[in-house]
């Protein structure tokens, strides 16, 4: 499974993120995939949305 799919699933399953944060985060991921951006950039953008993303990325083994 691609990294972005893992991340989207983790976002949807998160009990820490608000609905708005989930929506905004998925939008960032979709833009990242469309623009073929570096993975580190999406990490930085999502951590700006909510610091909880550090733990999500860690749990998925992506950082």
C-alpha positions as YAML, in Angstrom:
chain: A
units: angstrom
residues:
- id: 1
  name: UNK
  ca: [0.00, 0.00, 0.00]
- id: 2
  name: UNK
  ca: [1.41, 3.43, -0.92]
- id: 3
  name: UNK
  ca: [2.47, 5.73, 1.89]
- id: 4
  name: UNK
  ca: [-0.23, 8.25, 1.11]
- id: 5
  name: UNK
  ca: [-2.97, 5.60, 1.40]
- id: 6
  name: UNK
  ca: [-1.60, 4.50, 4.79]
- id: 7
  name: UNK
  ca: [-1.57, 8.10, 5.91]
- id: 8
  name: UNK
  ca: [-5.12, 8.79, 4.75]
- id: 9
  name: UNK
  ca: [-6.37, 5.72, 6.61]
- id: 10
  name: UNK
  ca: [-4.55, 6.79, 9.76]
- id: 11
  name: UNK
  ca: [-6.03, 10.28, 9.50]
- id: 12
  name: UNK
  ca: [-9.55, 8.93, 9.15]
- id: 13
  name: UNK
  ca: [-9.03, 6.61, 12.13]
- id: 14
  name: UNK
  ca: [-7.50, 9.30, 14.34]
- id: 15
  name: UNK
  ca: [-9.34, 10.14, 17.51]
- id: 16
  name: UNK
  ca: [-7.04, 13.11, 18.14]
- id: 17
  name: UNK
  ca: [-7.80, 15.13, 15.01]
- id: 18
  name: UNK
  ca: [-10.95, 17.17, 14.54]
- id: 19
  name: UNK
  ca: [-13.14, 16.68, 11.48]
- id: 20
  name: UNK
  ca: [-11.80, 19.93, 10.02]
- id: 21
  name: UNK
  ca: [-8.20, 18.86, 10.60]
- id: 22
  name: UNK
  ca: [-8.91, 15.52, 8.94]
- id: 23
  name: UNK
  ca: [-10.47, 17.23, 5.92]
- id: 24
  name: UNK
  ca: [-7.64, 19.74, 5.61]
- id: 25
  name: UNK
  ca: [-5.02, 17.02, 5.99]
- id: 26
  name: UNK
  ca: [-6.52, 14.77, 3.32]
- id: 27
  name: UNK
  ca: [-6.62, 17.79, 1.01]
- id: 28
  name: UNK
  ca: [-2.88, 18.35, 1.61]
- id: 29
  name: UNK
  ca: [-2.17, 14.71, 0.81]
- id: 30
  name: UNK
  ca: [-4.20, 14.78, -2.40]
- id: 31
  name: UNK
  ca: [-2.36, 17.94, -3.50]
- id: 32
  name: UNK
  ca: [0.94, 16.27, -2.62]
- id: 33
  name: UNK
  ca: [0.12, 13.23, -4.78]
- id: 34
  name: UNK
  ca: [-1.14, 15.38, -7.67]
- id: 35
  name: UNK
  ca: [1.94, 17.60, -7.62]
- id: 36
  name: UNK
  ca: [4.32, 14.69, -6.93]
- id: 37
  name: UNK
  ca: [5.91, 16.62, -4.08]
- id: 38
  name: UNK
  ca: [8.65, 15.38, -1.81]
- id: 39
  name: UNK
  ca: [7.43, 13.33, 1.14]
- id: 40
  name: UNK
  ca: [9.17, 15.60, 3.67]
- id: 41
  name: UNK
  ca: [7.05, 18.54, 2.53]
- id: 42
  name: UNK
  ca: [3.77, 16.80, 3.34]
- id: 43
  name: UNK
  ca: [5.12, 15.90, 6.77]
- id: 44
  name: UNK
  ca: [5.93, 19.54, 7.47]
- id: 45
  name: UNK
  ca: [2.54, 20.74, 6.21]
- id: 46
  name: UNK
  ca: [0.59, 18.21, 8.27]
- id: 47
  name: UNK
  ca: [2.54, 18.86, 11.46]
- id: 48
  name: UNK
  ca: [1.51, 22.51, 11.03]
- id: 49
  name: UNK
  ca: [-2.14, 21.39, 11.02]
- id: 50
  name: UNK
  ca: [-1.75, 19.41, 14.24]
- id: 51
  name: UNK
  ca: [1.30, 18.24, 16.19]
- id: 52
  name: UNK
  ca: [-0.44, 14.85, 16.51]
- id: 53
  name: UNK
  ca: [0.85, 14.06, 13.03]
- id: 54
  name: UNK
  ca: [4.31, 13.45, 14.45]
- id: 55
  name: UNK
  ca: [2.89, 10.46, 16.32]
- id: 56
  name: UNK
  ca: [0.81, 9.28, 13.34]
- id: 57
  name: UNK
  ca: [3.87, 9.28, 11.08]
- id: 58
  name: UNK
  ca: [5.90, 7.53, 13.77]
- id: 59
  name: UNK
  ca: [3.24, 4.83, 14.27]
- id: 60
  name: UNK
  ca: [3.15, 4.18, 10.53]
- id: 61
  name: UNK
  ca: [6.96, 3.94, 10.41]
- id: 62
  name: UNK
  ca: [7.15, 6.81, 7.94]
- id: 63
  name: UNK
  ca: [9.70, 8.88, 9.90]
...
